[in-house]
């Protein structure tokens, strides 16, 4: 993942969701790795402000992300957020297709039972 300037909680949430989807992780799997609740993770991914730093750092660690601070610059990340949302939808669709294929490949098929004729 390339470095991104984050000017809003929404952009942070989209980047977190993208990182999770790139690793084909569910919210539940990611939350367990980060030792946070799935609902907390969902709020972060939805762009809600107010997340505490310690759980955020655990989340970053669970997703192999690192936080870097740089000298402040004016950030207008509206276009970035729009682009990231589009990528987010594409990655979510791709992850769902992969999960469906994995489920289909690992689910044992039930033998069909013959019906009795009268």
C-alpha positions in Angstrom: 0.0 0.0 0.0 1.4 3.4 -0.9 1.5 6.2 1.6 -1.6 8.4 1.8 -2.3 11.7 3.3 -5.2 11.4 5.7 -7.2 14.5 6.3 -10.4 13.0 7.6 -11.7 10.0 9.6 -13.5 8.9 6.4 -10.3 8.6 4.5 -8.7 6.7 7.3 -11.6 4.3 7.4 -11.5 3.7 3.7 -7.8 3.0 3.8 -8.3 0.6 6.7 -11.1 -1.2 4.8 -9.0 -1.4 1.7 -6.1 -2.9 3.6 -8.4 -5.5 5.2 -10.0 -6.4 1.9 -6.6 -6.7 0.1 -5.7 -9.4 2.7 -9.1 -11.1 2.2 -9.9 -10.7 5.9 -13.4 -10.3 7.3 -14.2 -7.7 9.8 -14.5 -10.4 12.5 -11.1 -11.8 11.7 -9.5 -8.4 11.7 -11.2 -7.4 14.9 -10.0 -10.5 16.6 -6.4 -9.9 15.4 -6.5 -6.3 16.7 -8.3 -7.2 19.9 -11.2 -4.8 19.2 -14.9 -5.4 18.7 -16.2 -5.9 15.2 -18.6 -3.0 15.8 -15.7 -0.7 16.7 -13.9 -1.7 13.5 -17.1 -1.1 11.5 -17.3 2.4 12.9 -13.7 3.1 12.0 -14.2 1.8 8.5 -17.3 4.0 8.2 -15.3 7.1 9.1 -16.6 7.8 12.5 -14.3 10.2 14.4 -13.2 9.6 18.0 -11.5 6.3 17.9 -8.9 5.9 20.7 -5.2 5.7 19.7 -4.3 2.4 21.4 -7.0 0.3 19.6 -6.1 2.1 16.3 -2.4 1.2 16.7 -3.4 -2.5 17.4 -5.6 -2.4 14.2 -2.7 -1.0 12.2 -0.5 -3.7 13.5 -3.0 -6.4 12.7 -3.2 -5.1 9.1 0.6 -4.6 8.8 0.2 -0.9 8.5 2.4 1.7 10.1 1.6 5.2 11.2 4.0 8.0 10.0 3.8 11.6 10.9 4.9 14.4 8.6 5.0 18.1 8.7 1.5 19.4 8.1 0.3 20.3 4.6 -3.1 21.5 3.5 -5.0 18.4 2.5 -8.1 18.3 0.4 -8.8 14.6 0.3 -12.3 14.8 -1.2 -11.1 13.3 -4.6 -9.0 10.7 -2.8 -11.9 9.6 -0.6 -14.1 9.3 -3.8 -11.4 7.2 -5.5 -10.9 5.1 -2.5 -14.6 4.4 -2.1 -14.7 3.1 -5.7 -11.7 0.9 -5.1 -13.3 -0.2 -1.8 -16.4 -1.4 -3.7 -14.3 -3.3 -6.3 -12.2 -5.0 -3.6 -15.3 -5.9 -1.6 -16.8 -7.5 -4.7 -13.6 -9.4 -5.5 -13.2 -10.6 -1.9 -16.8 -11.8 -1.9 -16.2 -13.8 -5.1 -13.0 -15.3 -3.6 -14.8 -16.2 -0.4 -17.7 -17.8 -2.4 -15.2 -19.9 -4.4 -13.4 -21.0 -1.3 -16.6 -21.9 0.4 -17.8 -23.8 -2.7 -14.5 -25.7 -2.9 -14.4 -26.6 0.8 -18.1 -27.4 1.4 -18.7 -31.2 1.1 -21.5 -32.0 -1.3 -24.5 -33.8 0.1 -25.3 -37.0 -1.7 -28.7 -36.8 -3.3 -31.2 -39.2 -1.9 -33.2 -41.2 -4.3 -37.0 -40.8 -4.1 -39.1 -43.9 -3.7 -41.6 -44.6 -6.4 -45.2 -45.6 -5.4 
